[in-house]
Amino acid sequence: MKTKVTGSTIEISIEGPISEKASLFEASIQAYKEIKLNLSKVTFINSIGVKNWILWTCRIPQDATLYLEECPFVIVNQINIVQGFVPKNSFVTSFMAPFLCEKCSHEQIVKLSKDVHYFYTNDQSPYKIQIPEDMKCAKCGGTMEADFIMDKTFSFLKNS
Ligand SMILES: [Zn+2]
């Protein structure tokens, strides 16, 4: 686990599985207003990991905001399936989504980002999903299609 503190913001990067022993759960977070969690190197999460994760997020101060960066697809699924997996004040800044080429079946992981590919509800407008339709396959130049159910995967936007 790596941490970096700038004023009232703490950035935490974690690696490996989220299970009974993940070092994340020892991170002290009470004093911060913004918690930026980079999950790009997380491999998987098991049921004990989910339990510990929720206990950890419960320690986040009410007035703090949690940002989840570069979430593996498995984590996005947890956010959507497990109620209370993330506190109210939280945003998925970006996540890794599987795409599939229609022509050659090449699989490609594409990073989808907040305010580029999807938008949370705000005062002016409801949430929005904006995935480009002409995403090109790196192998053959064919068109890439989402290998996931758009509506299900983005249910975190509705629940926020
Ligand atoms: Zn292709």
Residues whose N, C-alpha, C, O or C-beta is under 5 A from the ligand:
A	BS01	ZN	C101 K103 C104 S105 H106 C137 K139 C140 G141 G142
